[in-house]
């Protein structure tokens, strides 16, 4: 079963800013980041329980090749993405350690 992925506006703003930053650093790198993020989103949609449950029922999926994590929650057959955050930064307390 594939779950419907719902990405919160704040997460879109976060990953858009990251992609722009990477693209400015090296042409094509922003696109590679977005492709990896899309792969992560697809994996989460197919296997939402595939990542460890954290505090508050949130899960964290780490992107391959980039130091970013996707913070999400499964709710009633949907997956809600709340943050795309650098792994060196702690997620807000609301989203678990």
N, C-alpha and C positions, 0 to 999 in steps of 0.2 A: 504494500500500500504506500502510495506517495502522498505525503502531507502537503497541504497548501502552505506556502511560505508567505508570511506577511512581514515586510520590513518597515520598521518605524521610521518616521521622517528624520529623527535625530541620527539614526544609523546611516541613512543615505547621505546626510550632510558629512558625517565623519568619514565614510569611505570615499566620497567624492573628493574631499580635501586631501586625503592620503594619495589618491590616484594622481591628482594635479601635482602634488609635491614630488612624487616619484617621476612623473613625466618631465618635470623641470630639471630633475637631476640627470636623467638619461632618456633620450628619445626611445619610446617603446616600453619603458619600464612601467609606466602607469597603466598601459594596456595589459601588460603581463600580470600586474597586481589585480586588475579587474577580472581577468580570465581566471586567476586562481580563486578569487572570491566567488565567482560564479560556480566554479567546480565545488567549492566548499558548500555553497548554498544548495546545490543539487544533491550532494551527499547527505546533507542534513535533512532535506525533504524526503529522501528515500530511507534514511536510517536515523531518525531523530533521537532514538534511544542509544545511539552508538557512542555518545560521549558521557563522561561521568556527571552524575547529578551533583550539583553544588548547593550551597545554602540557598534557601528560598525557592527551590525547584528550578533553578537556572542551570543551564549547561554551557560549557565553554568549548568551542571547536577552534583549534589553532590552524591557521593557514599554512600550507606547505610552501617553503621558500621565502616567506615573509614573516616578520615578527609581529603578527597581528592575530587577535582572537575574535571570534564571533560569539557574542553572548545571546543566548536564546532560551525560550521557554515553550514547552508543549502545552497546548490548551485546546481541548475539545476538537481534536483532529486537525488543528492548525499549528504551525510553528511561527512564533513571533520573535523576530530578531530585534533586540533592543540596543546593542552596541557593536561597533567594530572598533577595537581598541588595541593600541600597541601593548605587547606583552610585558614591557618594562613598567607600564603604568598599571596601578591597581584599578580594577573596576570599582565603580562606586559601591558603597556598602550595600546598597539595595540589591546588587547583582551577585553577591557572594564573593569569596576570596579568589 
